[in-house]
Each structure stands twice: as C-alpha cells, then as structure tokens.
Amino acid sequence: MLITIKKVFRDGVLVSVNDTETFKEQSFFRGLAEGTVVEQTIEVVGESKTYSQIAKVHLCARLISEETGDTFVKAKEDIKIQAGLITPEGELKSFRDCSKEELSRAIKTAIEIGEFLNLNLY
C-alpha cells in the first residue's frame, strides 16, 4: 500500500493541511494489521518537482504493471499518454523533465488507472 499525505509544520509538530489529508491518513492506518511495519519518508516541498513525486509515480507504474501483467515501461507510457505528457515534437516526456504540476497530473492519472483496476494508489 502507498499513501502521500500533505502536512504543515505548526507549533513544533506536523499536522495535516486539511480534513481530506487527515481522512486519507486515518483510512490508511485503519487498513493495517496490528504489528505491521511501515516506512515513512518526509520531504520539504518546494516550488519545483520533488523526489517524492517522481518516486510515487514510478511506484504507481510498478504496481499497475504488476496488476496488468504489462511491463513497467508500458505502464509509465500509459500514464504519460493519459496525463498528456508529450513534447511539442510528439515524444513522451521523461518524468525527470516534468514540472511539479505535470508530475501531479501524472500521479492523479496513475491513481485513476489504479481505481479502474481496483488498486488503492493513494
């Protein structure tokens, strides 16, 4: 399972930026069995693309490829096409060349593909 939650640092602690983020976090943890080990990565979000965005879209593509039986490369291509990540020359953009907004769109697209496949990629 995978989840991305936005938080803000306030009064010395991290708190969810809104009720939707709180709900996503609570739903994720409700689905875990007692004793399940999770790994957490925290990254400061700036104006440009983030490592976590690229990592998330790659993980989503990997999970989609495992579910469909397609290759990882094919899953990435499908995400890029559906998200409209195409250069003026008609080539698919590399995720590393995408803006923060384009990567957000790719993640949203991957989540939608996951929903179609009954995968929870939030």
N, C-alpha and C positions, 0 to 999 in steps of 0.2 A: 504494500500500500504506500501511497505517496500523497503528501499534502504540502501546500505552500500557504503560509499564514502571514499576513502583514501585521506588524506590531510597531508601536512607537515607544520610545524611551521617555518615561514621565516619572518624575519624583523618585528616580533611582531604580525603577523596575520597568520591565517590558509589559505593555498592555495592548490588547487588540485594538486596532484602529476603529472598528465599528462592530455592531452586533452580528453582522454576517460572518466576520472573521472569527468571532467567539463561537458562533454556532458550528462553523467548519471544524474548529479545533475540538470542541466537545464531541461532535459526531465521530470524528476520527478516533478519539480515545475510547469512546463507548464501544467501538467495534473490536477492541483489542482484548485478548485473553490475559488474565492475571499472570504476571511474570514475563510478559512479552518485552523484549529489549528493543528499544528504538534508538536511532541515531539522529542527532539534530545538528544542522549547520546553520549558523547565523551570519548574515552578511548585511553590511550597511548599504542601503540602496541610494545610488546617486542619480545623476541626470542621464548617464549613458547606460548601455546594456550592462547586465550583470552576469557574473559567472553562474549564479543560481538559475537564471532564466535559460541559459544555454544548457546547463545540466538537466533542468526539468524537461525541456523539450526533447532532449536526447533520451532521457529515461522513459518518457511517454512513448516515443517512437519504438524503443526497445520492447516495451510492454505490449504495444499494438502489434508489433511484428510477431511476438510470441503467441499472441491470441489468434492472429490471422494465418500464421504459417508463412507469411511473406518475409523477405529479408529486411534487415534493419534499414538498409539503403532505400528500399522500396517504400517503407513506412515513412521515412524522412521526406522522400519525394512527394508522397501523397499529402503530407501535412503542408509542405511548401506550396504545392499547386492549389490546394483548397484555401490556404491563407493568402494567396496572391503574391507570394514572394518570388517574383520574376523580374529579371533585369530588363532594361529597355531593349536589349538585344534578344530577348526571349529565353534567356538561360535561367535556370533556377538559382536563386541566391544561396550562398553559404550562410548558415546561421551566424557565423562569426562576423559577417559583413552586414548583418541586420541591425537596425536601430532598436532601442528599447521598446518602442511601440510595435515594431514589426515582430519582435520576439514575443511580446504579449499577445499579439494576434495569433502567432503560431501555437502558443500554449493553449489559447482558447479553442483553436481549431482542433488540436490534439485531444483536448477534453471532450469536445463534441463527438469526435470519432470514437473515443472511448465509451461515451454514453451509448452510442449506437451499438457497440459491441458488448454492452453491459459491464464495462470496466470502470471503476472509480479512480479517475486520474487526478482528482482534486488534490 
